[in-house]
Amino acid sequence: MTFLSRITSGTAIALTATIMSIGAADAKNFKIAVGDSGGSSQEATGLAFIEALEELSGGEHTATLFLNGQLGSEQDTVNDAAIGSLDMSILAINNVTPFSPTVGVFSLPYVILSLEDAEKLTQGPIGQELTENTIEDAGVRIVAWTYTGFRRLTNSKKPVTSVADLQGLVIRVPKNEIMIDTYKAWGISPTPMAWSETFAGLQTGVVDGQDNPYTTINAMKFYEVQKYVTNIRYIFSIEPLIVSEQVFQELSAEDQEIILEAGKRATAASAQFLRDKEAEIKELLVEKGMQIDDPVNNEQEFIDLATAAVWPKFYDSIGGIEKMNAVLAEIGREPVSE
């Protein structure tokens, strides 16, 4: 080997080592905070996102799920993501609303009446607009949507099939004005309580009940401390995967596209998870000893009281009655008037 060829060979080896070093330095293991436990819709979305992220990046990037609120309450994770100290979080939309009020339209009672409504709204122009608002308002970007299903009322005291049955029960709700006002419209003052405290609150009798989708009731083992389920459908639980906008903007354009595409795949996987699992989980809860009842008169009393009292109060925060009607039009519903 000549001196020149030795130099050339040595340079090539050094350059290859440098490139490999740069590649290793650029590889990411994103931290994803998850409020719920294993077996939940949130976990399913997170796992689907990681699978897509690894595939699309050729194994360069991955992510780790931190379940059961290990990285803080859901609202805390919004703050942490906003300042860039947390990469991502999967959380209920009602915990994003205090930071970006327009997304509260998805928490208004009886707006979303099916999974198909949820998909159309989140994946269409309404969802895109709300994502842009959330970037501006909260410093986080929604990249995927978890579809967890309708929030069903559970309690440890008695069957509830009417508004009258609800009276006297102490019900836990998140610290969310829309949800609090919905229960007030039904004649009770609910108890706002952090998610991390909810199981203990039910177990000790501080609260009698709560509401969450079947997948969450099962994942959190609420059947151990709750007996009765009411098939209300006042809110369809949507739980976005958010990424810190600061972290997102530090990525290359190629990696940004990978994150967005992985989010789309995770969204599709979440919808399929709900379609595949909800009926099965409902049967499992009955096997665990829960009693499931339907509201009388197809829930009409609940619907009338909630929509009359709650919708008008929040028109301004969601962007006006025109925005409300745009949402309703998107899912084929009749407009409202002032």
Phi, psi and omega in degrees: 000130179286165178301317181297317181292326178294319178297313181299316180296317180296320178297318181297318179296317180296318180296317178299316179298320179296315180299316179296323179294317178297316180300317180294322180293327182279344181296141184241143166236093186288141174270127179241114175284138180227126182288323186269177184262184177298144182091355182275166174297324178299315179297319180300318177297315180299317180294320178294322178296315181298316179301314180292320180299315180294319181293313184291332181265007182063031180084001182289320183247151174213188177206160179236132178272135173245098189280170173058035176064029182301331184260015177118172178296162183299318178293324177299324182292334175294314177300315182296320178292323182299325181265002175085008179273352174227138182286306189212161176208145171248121189207161180294143183299329180295341177271353171269331186306320180299336182265333181217087192301333184295335178289351177298343178300331179283347179258355178295137185297135173064027170277307180268122185245005178195164174300322180297320175301314182298317180296316183297318183287317184285326186265358180258198183298328178297312180298320179295319179296317180293326175298315179297321177298320183291325175300313184289317186282320192242351181074022176228154183241129175279123181244348178206160180235130174262129178254106188259346177103178182290142176283113181263139180282131173237153173202167184257001191256312190196161173295141177237115178235357181216167176298324178298322179296333184288335185297138179092346179274145176259113187249128175282137171226160172295168178280073185223123187298321182297315182290321176299313182292333177295314178294325176298324177297335178269004172097008177231157176258107182287169181252108176294132184210138178298147181301321182295341182261355192292312182301314180297322178297321177290319183294322183269353179083010174299322172233151181272332186202181182199176172227137177196161179294162180305318183297323179285318178305317180288312183299324182271001178058038178294341177298343177286337185232005180226144182249320192249138177237135174247128184282048173287160182222042187290330177223132171270118188284118177244129187229097185287154166266116180253149174238141174305126179295328177296314178296318182299316183289342177280349180279158173292162179301323179295317180290327175299316179296323177297315179300315182294319180290321176298324177296318178298318180293322179293323178298313179298320180294325180295316179299319180291322178302316180295316180298323184282327195252335192298312181298320179297318181291323177301315178296322179297321180295322176297318177298330179281357175107005179279147177253125184250125181236148175267145175295150178290155175054039177054034173073014190298321180296316177302315183297310184299314181295316184290313183292323181292321184272325191264314184309304185300328183296333186248009178304315183297318185289332181270358177116010177103165181296333177296321178293321177300316181290330175295320177295313180297320180297323181299330181249019172074028180257159179288145179289163174251160177234158182285000000 
